[in-house]
Amino acid sequence: MCIRDRVTRLPRRFFSAHRTGQVQSGQVRSEQIRRRQVTCTPGLFWQNEGMGLHLERMVAGEWYNPAEDPDLAEAYAKCQRELARFNATRVEEDALRAEILRGLWGEFGEGSVVRQPLVCEFGFNIRVGRDCFVNFDALFLDTNTVTLGDSVQVGSRVQFVTPIHPIDDVEMRAAGWERSAPIVVGDNVWIAAGVTVCAGVTIGENSVIGSGSVVTRDIPANVLAVGTPCRPVRVLHQPEEPGNPTLGA
């Protein structure tokens, strides 16, 4: 049996080490969000074009192989051309940067600001609400949706990583198959510098993620969470206490 035949028979589950031991409620929540978001809204610069089989699978969060579909390569190339325009803008060209992102991303809300350099793969899977701020060197590996609510602050060199590769099946991994899971960040979240947010994670509204954390599981609302793996350390809206972790910018 060839790898492609085996992939079509695989169960719809995540082959990712960070899912191991995750509480059932978090798995159900992430899967519900994924189902709501599998139909993306491509950016204006290519939304009227057809999609190949593996591009459709990627958008749906199913197993796909980037090498098997020329439409994936073309979508990636178009995104990189728009990114080159974005990253080449002058400091005073805020309006031009916003215009580029409204055409490239699935959604880019009023009042939001993204500083260059910026890296993303496809763009159309990224949705940013109103009045967000994304600092220098943000990385969006957006083979699935990355959704930021309103008034989200993202520090420099934060990574949103949606791809998932096979863990146990070495042959499948070597052949280039992968899938993905969505990332959702609630309103008024602050993600400090150098954080990595992994596939399938939801961060609840008003929470703060400390600098350098690796977020592998869902984070509830209204907490300060830090560490690798990232865990809540206290509920927010309480008096500051000496010795709280330094968050970074």
C-alpha positions as CSV (number, residue, x, y, z in Angstrom):
1,M,0.0,0.0,0.0
2,C,1.4,3.4,-1.0
3,I,1.7,6.3,1.4
4,R,-1.1,8.2,-0.2
5,D,-3.5,5.3,0.2
6,R,-2.5,5.0,3.9
7,V,-3.0,8.7,4.5
8,T,-6.6,8.6,3.2
9,R,-7.4,5.9,5.8
10,L,-5.9,7.7,8.8
11,P,-8.2,8.7,11.6
12,R,-8.8,12.4,12.0
13,R,-6.5,12.9,15.0
14,F,-3.4,14.9,15.9
15,F,0.0,13.3,15.6
16,S,1.7,15.8,17.8
17,A,3.7,15.3,20.9
18,H,2.3,18.4,22.6
19,R,-1.2,16.8,22.5
20,T,-0.1,13.9,24.7
21,G,-1.7,14.2,28.1
22,Q,-3.9,17.1,27.2
23,V,-7.2,17.3,29.1
24,Q,-10.2,16.1,27.2
25,S,-12.0,19.5,27.6
26,G,-9.1,21.3,25.8
27,Q,-9.1,18.8,23.0
28,V,-12.9,19.1,22.5
29,R,-12.6,22.9,22.6
30,S,-9.8,23.1,20.0
31,E,-11.6,20.7,17.7
32,Q,-14.8,22.7,17.9
33,I,-12.9,25.9,17.0
34,R,-11.1,24.0,14.1
35,R,-14.4,22.9,12.7
36,R,-15.8,26.5,12.7
37,Q,-12.7,27.8,10.9
38,V,-11.9,25.2,8.2
39,T,-13.5,27.5,5.6
40,C,-11.1,30.3,5.3
41,T,-11.5,33.6,3.4
42,P,-8.6,34.0,1.0
43,G,-7.0,37.4,0.6
44,L,-8.2,39.5,-2.3
45,F,-5.1,38.9,-4.4
46,W,-6.1,35.3,-5.2
47,Q,-9.5,34.5,-3.7
48,N,-11.2,34.0,-7.1
49,E,-8.9,31.2,-8.2
50,G,-9.5,27.5,-7.9
51,M,-7.7,25.3,-5.3
52,G,-5.9,22.0,-5.9
53,L,-6.6,18.9,-3.9
54,H,-3.8,19.3,-1.4
55,L,-4.4,23.0,-1.0
56,E,-8.0,22.1,-0.1
57,R,-6.8,19.5,2.3
58,M,-4.5,22.0,4.0
59,V,-7.2,24.6,4.4
60,A,-9.5,21.9,5.9
61,G,-6.8,20.7,8.4
62,E,-6.5,17.3,6.7
63,W,-3.3,15.4,5.8
64,Y,-1.7,16.9,2.7
65,N,1.6,16.9,0.9
66,P,3.0,20.2,-0.2
67,A,5.0,18.6,-3.0
68,E,1.9,17.0,-4.5
69,D,0.0,20.2,-5.5
70,P,1.4,23.1,-7.7
71,D,-1.4,25.3,-6.5
72,L,0.2,25.3,-3.0
73,A,3.5,26.4,-4.5
74,E,1.8,29.2,-6.4
75,A,-0.2,30.3,-3.3
76,Y,3.0,30.4,-1.3
77,A,4.8,32.3,-4.1
78,K,2.1,34.9,-4.3
79,C,2.2,35.4,-0.5
80,Q,6.0,35.9,-0.6
81,R,5.7,38.5,-3.3
82,E,3.2,40.5,-1.3
83,L,5.4,40.1,1.8
84,A,8.4,41.5,-0.1
85,R,6.3,44.6,-0.8
86,F,5.2,44.8,2.8
87,N,8.7,44.4,4.2
88,A,10.1,47.0,1.8
89,T,7.8,49.8,2.9
90,R,9.2,52.9,4.5
91,V,8.5,53.7,8.1
92,E,5.9,56.4,7.3
93,E,3.9,54.2,5.0
94,D,1.4,52.9,7.5
95,A,-1.5,53.1,5.1
96,L,0.3,51.1,2.4
97,R,1.2,48.4,4.9
98,A,-2.4,48.1,6.0
99,E,-3.6,48.0,2.4
100,I,-1.2,45.1,1.6
101,L,-2.3,43.1,4.7
102,R,-6.0,43.6,3.9
103,G,-5.4,42.0,0.5
104,L,-3.0,39.3,1.8
105,W,-4.7,38.2,5.0
106,G,-8.1,36.8,5.6
107,E,-8.9,39.7,7.9
108,F,-7.1,42.8,9.1
109,G,-9.0,45.0,11.5
110,E,-9.2,48.7,11.7
111,G,-6.6,50.3,13.9
112,S,-4.2,47.3,13.9
113,V,-0.5,47.8,13.3
114,V,2.1,45.2,12.2
115,R,5.8,46.1,12.1
116,Q,8.2,44.7,9.6
117,P,9.9,42.4,9.1
118,L,7.0,40.0,8.9
119,V,7.0,36.3,7.9
120,C,4.0,34.1,6.9
121,E,3.5,31.3,4.5
122,F,0.1,31.9,2.8
123,G,-1.5,34.8,4.5
124,F,-5.2,34.0,3.8
125,N,-5.4,31.9,7.0
126,I,-4.5,34.9,9.2
127,R,-7.3,36.9,10.9
128,V,-6.5,39.9,13.0
129,G,-9.1,41.9,14.9
130,R,-9.3,45.6,15.6
131,D,-6.6,47.7,17.4
132,C,-4.0,44.9,17.5
133,F,-0.3,45.5,17.6
134,V,2.3,43.0,16.2
135,N,5.9,43.9,16.9
136,F,9.1,43.2,14.8
137,D,9.9,39.7,13.4
138,A,6.5,38.0,13.9
139,L,6.3,34.5,12.3
140,F,3.0,33.0,11.2
141,L,3.2,29.4,9.9
142,D,-0.4,29.6,8.7
143,T,-1.1,26.3,7.1
144,N,-4.2,26.6,9.3
145,T,-6.0,29.6,10.7
146,V,-4.3,31.9,13.2
147,T,-7.0,34.2,14.7
148,L,-6.2,37.2,16.9
149,G,-9.1,38.9,18.7
150,D,-9.4,42.6,19.3
151,S,-6.7,44.6,21.1
152,V,-4.2,41.8,21.1
153,Q,-0.5,42.8,21.7
154,V,2.2,40.6,20.2
155,G,5.8,41.1,21.2
156,S,8.8,40.9,19.0
157,R,9.8,37.5,17.6
158,V,6.6,35.7,18.5
159,Q,5.9,32.5,16.5
160,F,2.5,31.1,15.7
161,V,3.1,27.5,14.5
162,T,0.1,25.6,13.1
163,P,1.8,22.7,11.2
164,I,1.8,19.1,12.7
165,H,4.0,16.4,11.4
166,P,3.6,12.6,11.9
167,I,5.4,11.4,15.0
168,D,5.4,7.6,14.8
169,D,5.2,7.1,11.0
170,V,8.8,7.8,9.9
171,E,8.1,6.9,6.2
172,M,5.1,9.3,6.1
173,R,7.1,12.1,7.7
174,A,10.0,11.6,5.3
175,A,7.7,11.8,2.3
176,G,6.6,15.3,3.4
177,W,3.0,14.7,4.7
178,E,1.7,17.1,7.3
179,R,-1.5,18.5,8.7
180,S,-2.3,21.4,11.0
181,A,-4.6,22.8,13.7
182,P,-5.8,26.3,14.3
183,I,-4.5,28.8,16.9
184,V,-7.0,31.2,18.5
185,V,-6.0,34.2,20.7
186,G,-8.8,36.0,22.6
187,D,-9.4,39.7,23.0
188,N,-7.0,41.8,25.1
189,V,-4.3,39.2,25.3
190,W,-0.6,40.2,25.6
191,I,1.9,37.7,24.2
192,A,5.4,38.9,25.3
193,A,8.6,38.7,23.3
194,G,10.0,35.4,22.0
195,V,6.9,33.2,22.7
196,T,6.1,30.2,20.6
197,V,2.4,29.3,20.3
198,C,1.9,25.7,19.0
199,A,-0.8,24.1,16.8
200,G,-4.3,23.7,18.3
201,V,-3.8,26.2,21.1
202,T,-6.5,28.6,22.4
203,I,-5.5,31.5,24.7
204,G,-8.4,32.9,26.6
205,E,-9.2,36.6,26.7
206,N,-7.3,39.1,28.9
207,S,-4.5,36.6,29.6
208,V,-0.7,37.4,29.6
209,I,1.9,35.0,28.2
210,G,5.4,35.6,29.7
211,S,8.5,36.2,27.5
212,G,10.1,33.1,26.0
213,S,7.2,30.7,26.9
214,V,6.3,27.8,24.7
215,V,2.5,27.4,24.7
216,T,1.6,23.7,24.0
217,R,-1.8,23.6,25.6
218,D,-4.9,25.8,26.0
219,I,-4.5,28.7,28.4
220,P,-7.6,29.9,30.2
221,A,-8.8,33.5,30.3
222,N,-7.6,36.1,32.9
223,V,-4.4,34.4,33.9
224,L,-0.6,35.1,33.8
225,A,1.0,32.0,32.2
226,V,4.8,31.4,31.8
227,G,7.3,28.7,31.1
228,T,8.2,25.8,28.9
229,P,5.7,24.3,28.7
230,C,3.6,27.3,29.5
231,R,1.3,27.1,32.5
232,P,-0.8,29.5,34.5
233,V,0.9,30.9,37.6
234,R,-1.7,33.2,38.9
235,V,-5.1,34.8,38.2
236,L,-4.9,38.4,36.9
237,H,-6.6,41.4,38.4
238,Q,-5.0,40.8,41.8
239,P,-2.5,43.1,43.5
240,E,1.1,42.9,42.2
241,E,3.4,40.9,44.4
242,P,7.2,41.0,44.7
243,G,8.9,38.2,42.7
244,N,6.4,38.0,39.9
245,P,8.1,36.8,36.6
246,T,9.5,39.4,34.3
247,L,7.5,39.4,31.1
248,G,9.6,41.3,28.7
249,A,8.4,43.7,25.9
